Amino acid sequence: MLRRLLAVLVPLLVAMAAAFGVPLAAAIGQQETQSVYLDRLSDASRFAALAENVLALDRTAPLQDELTRYHRLYNIPAVLVDPGGNVMLPSDTPIDLNTPGVREGLSVAFAGYRPNPPGVVWPWQTTPLVVVEPVGRDSQVVAAVVTVSPSDSLRHQIVNTWLLLALNGLVPLLALIGAAWPVSRWILRPIRRLDEVTARVASGRLDARADVHGPPELRTLASSFNTMVDVVGRALRRQRDFVADASHQLRNPLASLRLAVENLEPHLPDEPARQAHQLAVEEAEEMGRVLDALLAATRLDSAAAAEPVELDELVAAHEPAWQANAQRAAIRLRLDIPEGLRVLEPPGGLGSVLDELVGNAIRLSGGTRVRVWARHEDPADSTEDGHVELHVIDDGVGLDEAELSVALHRFWRSPKHQNISGTGLGLAICSELVTSAGGEFRLHQAHPHGLDVAIRLPVAPAEQLFDPTDPADGRPDGERKHLSRPPVLPPEDEDDDPPPPPPSTLPAGI
């Protein structure tokens, strides 16, 4: 906004300076031209008065001497012309009487009038200054004095005056432009502070409030903003209270119901009853999973802001559980995570997201291999730290184009997985978590078959910790780049997989 304001103020100041400077420059050119013209007219009038006397006495030698000395002293040729257009007294430098300025001036002079003053001599014009003075008046004009003055010195004088004028005007103009920066910052300071408060609220600091000061319009805007934050804060508090109440009120009855159903097993008389009992136990377990998923989805809006994490350390902490789960499913799991990748992990933890994705790949893909790898994406702008691409790829049946378009919808499940336990919320929650950290979550078809889940997260600078109160740590949507095509899977060595560690308990997923 500051740059846009300066983009308006600076051209406006320049236009104002031009609006004053151009007419003043024209007036200076006219004044200098008039001054030189009056000087030449005075000389020509003196020669005309002298010529009237010498022609009456028929003694032209003194006038010839005056014209010659004038030419040699000022380098301005001057001649005396009779009404027939003949030069009566020439100068050392001949004058072409057929040039437009001389011809029109002689016509007016022999008609008994003094020619009009010439127009402004502009610096880019090279025409000389012509002055024609009649000898005699009205019908008694017997000759005309013609002087042709070079305009070089006049043009140089105008240019020098213009340069001095520009220099005198440039200093205050630069001072005004220099003052426009701090003045603009002072004008926009309330808006900038309101933007900072908005960034803190967006990062989860719902206790931040805008200062109500400044112009009346901004005070009204700040008050409305604070009211809006209060309303949103109350809504989120009611939501968190609902989550806590639902967690407490639903978990205990559900656990009691499941325990009661399981206790019925010794009292079942026949096989159909035992099958119905088993179905009731599975439905109770499914209700528990749905409850956990719904509670996790509800907590998204009240989760903390993104925080930096070392990607290789995070994956190393989760690798034993993944390997154990893959070993039980007879699936080979390969991890390729370079050291030193530091990213902003989603609220709730990137580990939970990867647990869900790796668990889905092992449980639902129907393939034999799962690969997790990451790379640093070089930024196009050297002032940014770039992003990290993280991929979870399997070689299973994958999803077709129609399924990929709806796979991130809540409660959607592929027809191929209807007989496998699940809620259809895992990918949707993972996508929302990654997006809330300023990243991207995309699904692609792997080559030659399978599913490629691509996560793109901003790099967290190693020397700078995340500060949720700093608006610079927010990642607006405009900084995200779209993954337009699936990245190529790096070459893989089939025989260098490390042996899986002993089985361990898989941590709870999303």
Summary of the structure (lengths in Angstrom):
residues: 510
radius of gyration: 46.3
end to end distance: 41.8
largest distance: 160.1
contacts: 1455
relative contact order: 0.08
helix: 54%
strand: 13%
